[in-house]
């Protein structure tokens, strides 16, 4: 098993807007009400609510 530490994730939370990638939610969702996102071996669900808001759950 590989026990090498992972490189730190790039923190763009405090970066200027111009440096953050932007993806339109319609492109991400592709017309579906829910999509699965895999991150670090974990699966998350991103869904659009009836109020047209986004919710990300594990």
C-alpha positions in Angstrom: 0.0 0.0 0.0 1.3 3.5 -0.8 1.6 5.6 2.3 3.1 8.7 0.7 1.3 11.9 2.0 -0.9 13.6 -0.5 0.1 17.1 -1.6 -1.9 19.9 0.0 -5.0 20.9 -1.9 -4.8 24.2 -3.5 -6.7 26.7 -1.4 -8.6 29.0 -3.7 -11.3 30.0 -1.1 -9.6 33.3 -0.4 -8.3 33.9 -4.0 -9.7 36.7 -6.1 -12.7 35.7 -8.2 -10.7 35.8 -11.4 -8.4 33.0 -10.1 -11.2 30.6 -9.2 -12.5 28.2 -11.8 -16.2 28.8 -12.5 -18.6 26.1 -13.8 -22.2 26.9 -14.7 -24.5 24.7 -12.7 -26.5 23.8 -15.8 -23.3 22.4 -17.3 -22.5 20.5 -14.2 -26.0 19.1 -13.7 -26.6 18.4 -17.4 -30.3 18.7 -16.9 -30.4 16.1 -14.1 -31.9 16.9 -10.7 -29.0 15.0 -8.9 -25.4 14.2 -9.8 -22.8 12.1 -8.0 -19.4 13.7 -7.3 -16.4 11.5 -6.3 -13.8 13.2 -4.1 -10.9 11.5 -2.3 -12.6 8.1 -2.6 -15.9 9.4 -1.2 -19.1 9.8 -3.1 -21.2 12.9 -2.7 -24.6 13.9 -4.1 -25.3 17.3 -5.5 -29.0 18.0 -6.0 -31.2 20.9 -7.0 -34.1 21.6 -4.6 -37.6 22.7 -5.5 -36.6 26.2 -4.6 -33.8 25.9 -7.2 -31.0 25.8 -4.6 -28.1 23.4 -4.5 -27.5 20.9 -1.7 -24.3 18.8 -1.4 -24.6 15.7 0.9 -22.3 12.8 1.7 
